[in-house]
Amino acid sequence: MKALLAALFAVMIGLTFAGSTYAAEEKKMDAPAAAPAAAPAGGEMKKEEKKAEKKERKAKKVKKEEKKEEKK
């Protein structure tokens, strides 16, 4: 019984994942031809900017922690 339930659960998870992937692909297919060419360039820049900001925040956080340790 447990094996049957586990198998059904695995199938349901698989179908959910497959359905969401299929829906995403359909959404891409419905988009105009010019939109995908413009979207990745802007998206890549935003991602790079976000990564740079994240690194800066981490560096600041590390510096603050070092200062706290020096004060102790």
PDB file of N, CA, C and O in Angstrom, chain B, residues numbered from 101:
ATOM      1  N   MET B 101       0.827  -1.195   0.000  1.00  0.00           N
ATOM      2  CA  MET B 101       0.000   0.000   0.000  1.00  0.00           C
ATOM      3  C   MET B 101       0.868   1.255   0.000  1.00  0.00           C
ATOM      4  O   MET B 101       0.592   2.214  -0.721  1.00  0.00           O
ATOM      5  N   LYS B 102       1.929   1.235   0.825  1.00  0.00           N
ATOM      6  CA  LYS B 102       2.816   2.391   0.880  1.00  0.00           C
ATOM      7  C   LYS B 102       3.507   2.598  -0.457  1.00  0.00           C
ATOM      8  O   LYS B 102       3.685   3.731  -0.905  1.00  0.00           O
ATOM      9  N   ALA B 103       3.894   1.500  -1.093  1.00  0.00           N
ATOM     10  CA  ALA B 103       4.571   1.594  -2.384  1.00  0.00           C
ATOM     11  C   ALA B 103       3.639   2.195  -3.436  1.00  0.00           C
ATOM     12  O   ALA B 103       4.060   3.001  -4.265  1.00  0.00           O
ATOM     13  N   LEU B 104       2.388   1.799  -3.391  1.00  0.00           N
ATOM     14  CA  LEU B 104       1.411   2.321  -4.331  1.00  0.00           C
ATOM     15  C   LEU B 104       1.214   3.823  -4.125  1.00  0.00           C
ATOM     16  O   LEU B 104       1.185   4.589  -5.088  1.00  0.00           O
ATOM     17  N   LEU B 105       1.079   4.236  -2.875  1.00  0.00           N
ATOM     18  CA  LEU B 105       0.905   5.657  -2.580  1.00  0.00           C
ATOM     19  C   LEU B 105       2.146   6.456  -2.981  1.00  0.00           C
ATOM     20  O   LEU B 105       2.034   7.560  -3.513  1.00  0.00           O
ATOM     21  N   ALA B 106       3.319   5.896  -2.725  1.00  0.00           N
ATOM     22  CA  ALA B 106       4.554   6.575  -3.102  1.00  0.00           C
ATOM     23  C   ALA B 106       4.643   6.714  -4.624  1.00  0.00           C
ATOM     24  O   ALA B 106       5.073   7.751  -5.128  1.00  0.00           O
ATOM     25  N   ALA B 107       4.246   5.691  -5.342  1.00  0.00           N
ATOM     26  CA  ALA B 107       4.275   5.742  -6.802  1.00  0.00           C
ATOM     27  C   ALA B 107       3.293   6.785  -7.325  1.00  0.00           C
ATOM     28  O   ALA B 107       3.622   7.546  -8.235  1.00  0.00           O
ATOM     29  N   LEU B 108       2.102   6.823  -6.761  1.00  0.00           N
ATOM     30  CA  LEU B 108       1.113   7.813  -7.180  1.00  0.00           C
ATOM     31  C   LEU B 108       1.595   9.232  -6.882  1.00  0.00           C
ATOM     32  O   LEU B 108       1.414  10.141  -7.693  1.00  0.00           O
ATOM     33  N   PHE B 109       2.198   9.409  -5.734  1.00  0.00           N
ATOM     34  CA  PHE B 109       2.729  10.717  -5.357  1.00  0.00           C
ATOM     35  C   PHE B 109       3.814  11.137  -6.353  1.00  0.00           C
ATOM     36  O   PHE B 109       3.834  12.285  -6.798  1.00  0.00           O
ATOM     37  N   ALA B 110       4.707  10.223  -6.700  1.00  0.00           N
ATOM     38  CA  ALA B 110       5.779  10.526  -7.650  1.00  0.00           C
ATOM     39  C   ALA B 110       5.213  10.888  -9.018  1.00  0.00           C
ATOM     40  O   ALA B 110       5.708  11.806  -9.672  1.00  0.00           O
ATOM     41  N   VAL B 111       4.191  10.178  -9.447  1.00  0.00           N
ATOM     42  CA  VAL B 111       3.563  10.476 -10.733  1.00  0.00           C
ATOM     43  C   VAL B 111       2.917  11.853 -10.702  1.00  0.00           C
ATOM     44  O   VAL B 111       3.042  12.613 -11.662  1.00  0.00           O
ATOM     45  N   MET B 112       2.236  12.182  -9.624  1.00  0.00           N
ATOM     46  CA  MET B 112       1.592  13.491  -9.518  1.00  0.00           C
ATOM     47  C   MET B 112       2.622  14.613  -9.540  1.00  0.00           C
ATOM     48  O   MET B 112       2.411  15.632 -10.198  1.00  0.00           O
ATOM     49  N   ILE B 113       3.730  14.440  -8.832  1.00  0.00           N
ATOM     50  CA  ILE B 113       4.793  15.450  -8.838  1.00  0.00           C
ATOM     51  C   ILE B 113       5.353  15.590 -10.249  1.00  0.00           C
ATOM     52  O   ILE B 113       5.568  16.705 -10.725  1.00  0.00           O
ATOM     53  N   GLY B 114       5.587  14.474 -10.912  1.00  0.00           N
ATOM     54  CA  GLY B 114       6.098  14.504 -12.282  1.00  0.00           C
ATOM     55  C   GLY B 114       5.160  15.210 -13.240  1.00  0.00           C
ATOM     56  O   GLY B 114       5.597  16.001 -14.076  1.00  0.00           O
ATOM     57  N   LEU B 115       3.879  14.929 -13.123  1.00  0.00           N
ATOM     58  CA  LEU B 115       2.900  15.576 -13.992  1.00  0.00           C
ATOM     59  C   LEU B 115       2.812  17.079 -13.718  1.00  0.00           C
ATOM     60  O   LEU B 115       2.655  17.876 -14.643  1.00  0.00           O
ATOM     61  N   THR B 116       2.914  17.455 -12.460  1.00  0.00           N
ATOM     62  CA  THR B 116       2.887  18.876 -12.113  1.00  0.00           C
ATOM     63  C   THR B 116       4.061  19.593 -12.735  1.00  0.00           C
ATOM     64  O   THR B 116       3.902  20.658 -13.332  1.00  0.00           O
ATOM     65  N   PHE B 117       5.249  19.008 -12.596  1.00  0.00           N
ATOM     66  CA  PHE B 117       6.446  19.611 -13.168  1.00  0.00           C
ATOM     67  C   PHE B 117       6.346  19.680 -14.688  1.00  0.00           C
ATOM     68  O   PHE B 117       6.667  20.707 -15.286  1.00  0.00           O
ATOM     69  N   ALA B 118       5.907  18.604 -15.307  1.00  0.00           N
ATOM     70  CA  ALA B 118       5.787  18.564 -16.764  1.00  0.00           C
ATOM     71  C   ALA B 118       4.756  19.591 -17.244  1.00  0.00           C
ATOM     72  O   ALA B 118       4.960  20.246 -18.266  1.00  0.00           O
ATOM     73  N   GLY B 119       3.668  19.726 -16.520  1.00  0.00           N
ATOM     74  CA  GLY B 119       2.640  20.692 -16.904  1.00  0.00           C
ATOM     75  C   GLY B 119       3.128  22.117 -16.816  1.00  0.00           C
ATOM     76  O   GLY B 119       2.844  22.921 -17.704  1.00  0.00           O
ATOM     77  N   SER B 120       3.854  22.451 -15.768  1.00  0.00           N
ATOM     78  CA  SER B 120       4.353  23.814 -15.627  1.00  0.00           C
ATOM     79  C   SER B 120       5.401  24.113 -16.689  1.00  0.00           C
ATOM     80  O   SER B 120       5.458  25.228 -17.206  1.00  0.00           O
ATOM     81  N   THR B 121       6.222  23.139 -17.015  1.00  0.00           N
ATOM     82  CA  THR B 121       7.224  23.320 -18.068  1.00  0.00           C
ATOM     83  C   THR B 121       6.541  23.520 -19.415  1.00  0.00           C
ATOM     84  O   THR B 121       6.929  24.390 -20.194  1.00  0.00           O
ATOM     85  N   TYR B 122       5.537  22.720 -19.680  1.00  0.00           N
ATOM     86  CA  TYR B 122       4.797  22.833 -20.941  1.00  0.00           C
ATOM     87  C   TYR B 122       4.125  24.202 -21.036  1.00  0.00           C
ATOM     88  O   TYR B 122       4.132  24.819 -22.101  1.00  0.00           O
ATOM     89  N   ALA B 123       3.554  24.675 -19.950  1.00  0.00           N
ATOM     90  CA  ALA B 123       2.882  25.970 -19.952  1.00  0.00           C
ATOM     91  C   ALA B 123       3.885  27.093 -20.223  1.00  0.00           C
ATOM     92  O   ALA B 123       3.575  28.046 -20.937  1.00  0.00           O
ATOM     93  N   ALA B 124       5.072  26.980 -19.660  1.00  0.00           N
ATOM     94  CA  ALA B 124       6.099  27.995 -19.891  1.00  0.00           C
ATOM     95  C   ALA B 124       6.523  28.009 -21.353  1.00  0.00           C
ATOM     96  O   ALA B 124       6.731  29.075 -21.933  1.00  0.00           O
ATOM     97  N   GLU B 125       6.651  26.842 -21.942  1.00  0.00           N
ATOM     98  CA  GLU B 125       7.015  26.752 -23.357  1.00  0.00           C
ATOM     99  C   GLU B 125       5.910  27.337 -24.237  1.00  0.00           C
ATOM    100  O   GLU B 125       6.197  28.019 -25.220  1.00  0.00           O
ATOM    101  N   GLU B 126       4.676  27.078 -23.895  1.00  0.00           N
ATOM    102  CA  GLU B 126       3.557  27.625 -24.658  1.00  0.00           C
ATOM    103  C   GLU B 126       3.557  29.146 -24.581  1.00  0.00           C
ATOM    104  O   GLU B 126       3.273  29.823 -25.569  1.00  0.00           O
ATOM    105  N   LYS B 127       3.872  29.676 -23.418  1.00  0.00           N
ATOM    106  CA  LYS B 127       3.904  31.122 -23.237  1.00  0.00           C
ATOM    107  C   LYS B 127       4.984  31.734 -24.132  1.00  0.00           C
ATOM    108  O   LYS B 127       4.778  32.791 -24.727  1.00  0.00           O
ATOM    109  N   LYS B 128       6.134  31.064 -24.223  1.00  0.00           N
ATOM    110  CA  LYS B 128       7.215  31.549 -25.082  1.00  0.00           C
ATOM    111  C   LYS B 128       6.788  31.519 -26.546  1.00  0.00           C
ATOM    112  O   LYS B 128       7.124  32.421 -27.314  1.00  0.00           O
ATOM    113  N   MET B 129       6.054  30.488 -26.926  1.00  0.00           N
ATOM    114  CA  MET B 129       5.633  30.348 -28.313  1.00  0.00           C
ATOM    115  C   MET B 129       4.627  31.432 -28.695  1.00  0.00           C
ATOM    116  O   MET B 129       4.591  31.864 -29.847  1.00  0.00           O
ATOM    117  N   ASP B 130       3.814  31.870 -27.742  1.00  0.00           N
ATOM    118  CA  ASP B 130       2.797  32.879 -28.016  1.00  0.00           C
ATOM    119  C   ASP B 130       3.372  34.285 -28.095  1.00  0.00           C
ATOM    120  O   ASP B 130       2.724  35.182 -28.634  1.00  0.00           O
ATOM    121  N   ALA B 131       4.571  34.495 -27.572  1.00  0.00           N
ATOM    122  CA  ALA B 131       5.174  35.827 -27.553  1.00  0.00           C
ATOM    123  C   ALA B 131       5.544  36.256 -28.969  1.00  0.00           C
ATOM    124  O   ALA B 131       5.847  35.413 -29.814  1.00  0.00           O
ATOM    125  N   PRO B 132       5.522  37.561 -29.233  1.00  0.00           N
ATOM    126  CA  PRO B 132       5.925  38.051 -30.553  1.00  0.00           C
ATOM    127  C   PRO B 132       7.401  37.747 -30.815  1.00  0.00           C
ATOM    128  O   PRO B 132       8.181  37.559 -29.881  1.00  0.00           O
ATOM    129  N   ALA B 133       7.772  37.701 -32.091  1.00  0.00           N
ATOM    130  CA  ALA B 133       9.138  37.333 -32.471  1.00  0.00           C
ATOM    131  C   ALA B 133      10.159  38.364 -32.009  1.00  0.00           C
ATOM    132  O   ALA B 133      11.279  37.978 -31.675  1.00  0.00           O
ATOM    133  N   ALA B 134       9.837  39.639 -31.972  1.00  0.00           N
ATOM    134  CA  ALA B 134      10.788  40.677 -31.604  1.00  0.00           C
ATOM    135  C   ALA B 134      11.044  40.709 -30.096  1.00  0.00           C
ATOM    136  O   ALA B 134      12.132  41.099 -29.670  1.00  0.00           O
ATOM    137  N   ALA B 135      10.086  40.317 -29.298  1.00  0.00           N
ATOM    138  CA  ALA B 135      10.222  40.406 -27.844  1.00  0.00           C
ATOM    139  C   ALA B 135      11.340  39.528 -27.279  1.00  0.00           C
ATOM    140  O   ALA B 135      12.096  40.019 -26.440  1.00  0.00           O
ATOM    141  N   PRO B 136      11.494  38.276 -27.679  1.00  0.00           N
ATOM    142  CA  PRO B 136      12.565  37.472 -27.096  1.00  0.00           C
ATOM    143  C   PRO B 136      13.961  38.008 -27.388  1.00  0.00           C
ATOM    144  O   PRO B 136      14.861  37.849 -26.562  1.00  0.00           O
ATOM    145  N   ALA B 137      14.162  38.634 -28.536  1.00  0.00           N
ATOM    146  CA  ALA B 137      15.476  39.170 -28.866  1.00  0.00           C
ATOM    147  C   ALA B 137      15.827  40.328 -27.952  1.00  0.00           C
ATOM    148  O   ALA B 137      16.988  40.476 -27.570  1.00  0.00           O
ATOM    149  N   ALA B 138      14.861  41.146 -27.594  1.00  0.00           N
ATOM    150  CA  ALA B 138      15.128  42.312 -26.751  1.00  0.00           C
ATOM    151  C   ALA B 138      15.178  41.939 -25.271  1.00  0.00           C
ATOM    152  O   ALA B 138      15.943  42.540 -24.516  1.00  0.00           O
ATOM    153  N   ALA B 139      14.400  40.986 -24.851  1.00  0.00           N
ATOM    154  CA  ALA B 139      14.301  40.660 -23.431  1.00  0.00           C
ATOM    155  C   ALA B 139      15.585  40.098 -22.838  1.00  0.00           C
ATOM    156  O   ALA B 139      15.965  40.551 -21.758  1.00  0.00           O
ATOM    157  N   PRO B 140      16.288  39.145 -23.457  1.00  0.00           N
ATOM    158  CA  PRO B 140      17.476  38.595 -22.819  1.00  0.00           C
ATOM    159  C   PRO B 140      18.581  39.619 -22.599  1.00  0.00           C
ATOM    160  O   PRO B 140      19.266  39.565 -21.577  1.00  0.00           O
ATOM    161  N   ALA B 141      18.773  40.548 -23.526  1.00  0.00           N
ATOM    162  CA  ALA B 141      19.840  41.529 -23.372  1.00  0.00           C
ATOM    163  C   ALA B 141      19.599  42.380 -22.132  1.00  0.00           C
ATOM    164  O   ALA B 141      20.515  42.581 -21.335  1.00  0.00           O
ATOM    165  N   GLY B 142      18.380  42.880 -21.959  1.00  0.00           N
ATOM    166  CA  GLY B 142      18.066  43.675 -20.781  1.00  0.00           C
ATOM    167  C   GLY B 142      18.086  42.841 -19.528  1.00  0.00           C
ATOM    168  O   GLY B 142      18.531  43.304 -18.478  1.00  0.00           O
ATOM    169  N   GLY B 143      17.610  41.615 -19.622  1.00  0.00           N
ATOM    170  CA  GLY B 143      17.584  40.724 -18.465  1.00  0.00           C
ATOM    171  C   GLY B 143      18.974  40.357 -18.003  1.00  0.00           C
ATOM    172  O   GLY B 143      19.223  40.258 -16.801  1.00  0.00           O
ATOM    173  N   GLU B 144      19.885  40.154 -18.942  1.00  0.00           N
ATOM    174  CA  GLU B 144      21.257  39.806 -18.579  1.00  0.00           C
ATOM    175  C   GLU B 144      21.929  40.955 -17.858  1.00  0.00           C
ATOM    176  O   GLU B 144      22.663  40.738 -16.894  1.00  0.00           O
ATOM    177  N   MET B 145      21.692  42.162 -18.306  1.00  0.00           N
ATOM    178  CA  MET B 145      22.289  43.322 -17.647  1.00  0.00           C
ATOM    179  C   MET B 145      21.753  43.444 -16.225  1.00  0.00           C
ATOM    180  O   MET B 145      22.509  43.712 -15.290  1.00  0.00           O
ATOM    181  N   LYS B 146      20.482  43.251 -16.069  1.00  0.00           N
ATOM    182  CA  LYS B 146      19.895  43.341 -14.740  1.00  0.00           C
ATOM    183  C   LYS B 146      20.471  42.282 -13.830  1.00  0.00           C
ATOM    184  O   LYS B 146      20.762  42.553 -12.665  1.00  0.00           O
ATOM    185  N   LYS B 147      20.641  41.064 -14.352  1.00  0.00           N
ATOM    186  CA  LYS B 147      21.196  39.987 -13.549  1.00  0.00           C
ATOM    187  C   LYS B 147      22.617  40.318 -13.126  1.00  0.00           C
ATOM    188  O   LYS B 147      22.993  40.095 -11.975  1.00  0.00           O
ATOM    189  N   GLU B 148      23.411  40.852 -14.054  1.00  0.00           N
ATOM    190  CA  GLU B 148      24.792  41.201 -13.734  1.00  0.00           C
ATOM    191  C   GLU B 148      24.839  42.317 -12.704  1.00  0.00           C
ATOM    192  O   GLU B 148      25.663  42.292 -11.790  1.00  0.00           O
ATOM    193  N   GLU B 149      23.956  43.295 -12.849  1.00  0.00           N
ATOM    194  CA  GLU B 149      23.907  44.388 -11.883  1.00  0.00           C
ATOM    195  C   GLU B 149      23.499  43.864 -10.507  1.00  0.00           C
ATOM    196  O   GLU B 149      24.061  44.283  -9.495  1.00  0.00           O
ATOM    197  N   LYS B 150      22.541  42.965 -10.465  1.00  0.00           N
ATOM    198  CA  LYS B 150      22.106  42.403  -9.192  1.00  0.00           C
ATOM    199  C   LYS B 150      23.238  41.630  -8.531  1.00  0.00           C
ATOM    200  O   LYS B 150      23.434  41.723  -7.319  1.00  0.00           O
ATOM    201  N   LYS B 151      23.989  40.860  -9.336  1.00  0.00           N
ATOM    202  CA  LYS B 151      25.107  40.105  -8.790  1.00  0.00           C
ATOM    203  C   LYS B 151      26.160  41.037  -8.223  1.00  0.00           C
ATOM    204  O   LYS B 151      26.715  40.774  -7.156  1.00  0.00           O
ATOM    205  N   ALA B 152      26.445  42.137  -8.934  1.00  0.00           N
ATOM    206  CA  ALA B 152      27.440  43.100  -8.468  1.00  0.00           C
ATOM    207  C   ALA B 152      26.988  43.742  -7.155  1.00  0.00           C
ATOM    208  O   ALA B 152      27.784  43.900  -6.229  1.00  0.00           O
ATOM    209  N   GLU B 153      25.718  44.107  -7.082  1.00  0.00           N
ATOM    210  CA  GLU B 153      25.193  44.703  -5.851  1.00  0.00           C
ATOM    211  C   GLU B 153      25.251  43.713  -4.695  1.00  0.00           C
ATOM    212  O   GLU B 153      25.559  44.086  -3.563  1.00  0.00           O
ATOM    213  N   LYS B 154      24.959  42.471  -4.983  1.00  0.00           N
ATOM    214  CA  LYS B 154      24.990  41.442  -3.954  1.00  0.00           C
ATOM    215  C   LYS B 154      26.407  41.270  -3.418  1.00  0.00           C
ATOM    216  O   LYS B 154      26.605  41.134  -2.210  1.00  0.00           O
ATOM    217  N   LYS B 155      27.389  41.276  -4.312  1.00  0.00           N
ATOM    218  CA  LYS B 155      28.783  41.150  -3.896  1.00  0.00           C
ATOM    219  C   LYS B 155      29.201  42.336  -3.043  1.00  0.00           C
ATOM    220  O   LYS B 155      29.907  42.169  -2.049  1.00  0.00           O
ATOM    221  N   GLU B 156      28.768  43.534  -3.426  1.00  0.00           N
ATOM    222  CA  GLU B 156      29.091  44.733  -2.653  1.00  0.00           C
ATOM    223  C   GLU B 156      28.484  44.647  -1.256  1.00  0.00           C
ATOM    224  O   GLU B 156      29.137  44.985  -0.269  1.00  0.00           O
ATOM    225  N   ARG B 157      27.244  44.199  -1.176  1.00  0.00           N
ATOM    226  CA  ARG B 157      26.600  44.068   0.140  1.00  0.00           C
ATOM    227  C   ARG B 157      27.331  43.067   1.014  1.00  0.00           C
ATOM    228  O   ARG B 157      27.514  43.292   2.210  1.00  0.00           O
ATOM    229  N   LYS B 158      27.753  41.948   0.409  1.00  0.00           N
ATOM    230  CA  LYS B 158      28.486  40.943   1.171  1.00  0.00           C
ATOM    231  C   LYS B 158      29.803  41.511   1.672  1.00  0.00           C
ATOM    232  O   LYS B 158      30.194  41.274   2.815  1.00  0.00           O
ATOM    233  N   ALA B 159      30.489  42.267   0.812  1.00  0.00           N
ATOM    234  CA  ALA B 159      31.773  42.854   1.205  1.00  0.00           C
ATOM    235  C   ALA B 159      31.576  43.833   2.362  1.00  0.00           C
ATOM    236  O   ALA B 159      32.362  43.838   3.309  1.00  0.00           O
ATOM    237  N   LYS B 160      30.541  44.651   2.290  1.00  0.00           N
ATOM    238  CA  LYS B 160      30.250  45.592   3.373  1.00  0.00           C
ATOM    239  C   LYS B 160      29.935  44.857   4.663  1.00  0.00           C
ATOM    240  O   LYS B 160      30.373  45.259   5.741  1.00  0.00           O
ATOM    241  N   LYS B 161      29.176  43.783   4.548  1.00  0.00           N
ATOM    242  CA  LYS B 161      28.799  43.006   5.727  1.00  0.00           C
ATOM    243  C   LYS B 161      30.032  42.403   6.378  1.00  0.00           C
ATOM    244  O   LYS B 161      30.154  42.402   7.603  1.00  0.00           O
ATOM    245  N   VAL B 162      30.943  41.891   5.565  1.00  0.00           N
ATOM    246  CA  VAL B 162      32.170  41.289   6.088  1.00  0.00           C
ATOM    247  C   VAL B 162      33.003  42.354   6.796  1.00  0.00           C
ATOM    248  O   VAL B 162      33.552  42.099   7.868  1.00  0.00           O
ATOM    249  N   LYS B 163      33.102  43.548   6.203  1.00  0.00           N
ATOM    250  CA  LYS B 163      33.863  44.635   6.818  1.00  0.00           C
ATOM    251  C   LYS B 163      33.259  45.023   8.172  1.00  0.00           C
ATOM    252  O   LYS B 163      33.990  45.256   9.135  1.00  0.00           O
ATOM    253  N   LYS B 164      31.925  45.091   8.243  1.00  0.00           N
ATOM    254  CA  LYS B 164      31.263  45.431   9.500  1.00  0.00           C
ATOM    255  C   LYS B 164      31.558  44.383  10.567  1.00  0.00           C
ATOM    256  O   LYS B 164      31.832  44.719  11.719  1.00  0.00           O
ATOM    257  N   GLU B 165      31.499  43.117  10.177  1.00  0.00           N
ATOM    258  CA  GLU B 165      31.776  42.043  11.130  1.00  0.00           C
ATOM    259  C   GLU B 165      33.218  42.103  11.616  1.00  0.00           C
ATOM    260  O   GLU B 165      33.489  41.868  12.794  1.00  0.00           O
ATOM    261  N   GLU B 166      34.141  42.417  10.718  1.00  0.00           N
ATOM    262  CA  GLU B 166      35.546  42.528  11.108  1.00  0.00           C
ATOM    263  C   GLU B 166      35.743  43.675  12.092  1.00  0.00           C
ATOM    264  O   GLU B 166      36.502  43.543  13.052  1.00  0.00           O
ATOM    265  N   LYS B 167      35.068  44.795  11.862  1.00  0.00           N
ATOM    266  CA  LYS B 167      35.164  45.935  12.768  1.00  0.00           C
ATOM    267  C   LYS B 167      34.607  45.574  14.147  1.00  0.00           C
ATOM    268  O   LYS B 167      35.171  45.954  15.173  1.00  0.00           O
ATOM    269  N   LYS B 168      33.491  44.837  14.156  1.00  0.00           N
ATOM    270  CA  LYS B 168      32.893  44.418  15.433  1.00  0.00           C
ATOM    271  C   LYS B 168      33.864  43.531  16.201  1.00  0.00           C
ATOM    272  O   LYS B 168      34.020  43.679  17.414  1.00  0.00           O
ATOM    273  N   GLU B 169      34.515  42.610  15.498  1.00  0.00           N
ATOM    274  CA  GLU B 169      35.469  41.723  16.143  1.00  0.00           C
ATOM    275  C   GLU B 169      36.679  42.489  16.674  1.00  0.00           C
ATOM    276  O   GLU B 169      37.201  42.147  17.735  1.00  0.00           O
ATOM    277  N   GLU B 170      37.125  43.500  15.970  1.00  0.00           N
ATOM    278  CA  GLU B 170      38.265  44.309  16.410  1.00  0.00           C
ATOM    279  C   GLU B 170      37.916  45.097  17.669  1.00  0.00           C
ATOM    280  O   GLU B 170      38.762  45.273  18.546  1.00  0.00           O
ATOM    281  N   LYS B 171      36.682  45.570  17.762  1.00  0.00           N
ATOM    282  CA  LYS B 171      36.246  46.315  18.932  1.00  0.00           C
ATOM    283  C   LYS B 171      36.208  45.447  20.173  1.00  0.00           C
ATOM    284  O   LYS B 171      36.443  45.933  21.279  1.00  0.00           O
ATOM    285  N   LYS B 172      35.916  44.179  20.004  1.00  0.00           N
ATOM    286  CA  LYS B 172      35.821  43.277  21.155  1.00  0.00           C
ATOM    287  C   LYS B 172      37.213  42.986  21.610  1.00  0.00           C
ATOM    288  O   LYS B 172      37.405  42.244  22.573  1.00  0.00           O
TER     289      LYS B 172
END
